[in-house]
Amino acid sequence: MTKTSLELLSTAQLISRFAEIGAAQYEAELDLDTRRYNRLYDQMTLVSQELKRRPGDERSHLSELYGHPNIQVRLKAAVHTLAVHPEEAREVLEEVAARSGYPQSGDARGILRALHDRSYVPE
């Protein structure tokens, strides 16, 4: 998916695409397919950048994914909304961090620690 093709999508379509990418990241992580995960990471970044570029910074719509059944989608939605919904995003990160047995919980704990130490500044 190119930057130009993302510009043609509605916000709802971008949110759906973000969730699809997050679910695919989850599967790539389970399969230990780092190359695929990295490609998906880049695609997710482009979707987030397109939402941010739109008037009013439409990344706020990613908060619709805070209750998504896939833990990776919830984690990434929280990370990508820290700048626009800091309190709510932090709550989602804390919920993900409290879970055990998932790599996502470790990621969430690391992000929360970096936020606390002020070594991570949301864009």
N, C-alpha and C positions, 0 to 999 in steps of 0.2 A: 504494500500500500504506500503510495507516494504522498508527499505533502499536498500536492495539487488535488489528488483524489479525496483526501480528507476534507479539504475546503468545501467540497460539494455535498458532504454529508450533513444531515441535521444534527442538532445536539443530542437528540434521543438515539440516533444511529451511532454517534460517537461513544455514548455511554454504553450502549450494547456491545460495540466493538471492544471497548476497554475491558468489559467483563469477559468476553470471549478470549481475549489475550491473556487475562489473568488466569482463567481456567486452564488454558493451554500451558502457561508457565508452570502451574501446579503439576500437570502431567509430565512436562519436560524434566522438572525437578525430581519427580518420582523415578523417572527412567534414567536419571543421571546424565541427561543429554544437555550438557553445558552449551554447546554450540547453538542448539535450538532455543534454549532459554535466553541466551544473549540476543538472538535475532528478535525474539518476542519482546525483550526488554526495550530494544530500540524502537519497535513498533509502538509499544505503550507510551514511550516518551514522546513520539510524534503525535499521538492522539491527545496526550495531556497538553502539549505545546499548542495544538490547534484550539483546544478549549480555552486555554489561557489567552490566546491571541484575540479571541472574539470579544466584542464589546461587553463590558461588565465582568470579564473573567469567568467564563462558564464552567470552570473546574468545580465550582460549588455544586453542580449537578451530580458530580461523582458521589456525593453523600448519599444518593439513592442506593448505592451499593454497600453501605455500611451493614446492612442485614443480609447480604448475599450468602447463600449456603456454602460457598467455597471460601475457605479461610484465606487463600492467596488473594482472591478478589477483594475481600474486606481489608486485608493488610495494605494492598496497593492503593485502594481507594482512600484509605486514611493517610497514607504517605503523600499522595498527590493532592490532598486537600488541607494539609497542615497550614498553608499560608492563608487559606480563605475561611476555614472552620477550625481554628486551632484547638478549642476545647473539646469539640465533638470528635475530632480526629484523634486526639490524645486518648479519649475514652475508648475508642475502638482499638487503638494500639495496646492499651492496658488490658483489654479483654483478650486480644490475641496473645499477648505476652503471658497471660495467666494460664494458657493452655500448655499442656506438655506433650511431648512426642512429635512435635512438628518443627521443621526448620523455621517456619514462619514465626513461631513464638520467640525463638532466639533472635530473629531479625527485628521483631517488635521491641524486645528488651534492649537491643543495641541502639535502636533509634530513640527510644525513651531516655536511655542513658546519655546519648549525645545531645538530646534536647535539654536535659537537665544540666549538663556540663557546658551548654551553649557552644558546642563544637559542631552542631548541625543547625543550619539556618534554612528554614523552608523558603522556597522561591515563590 
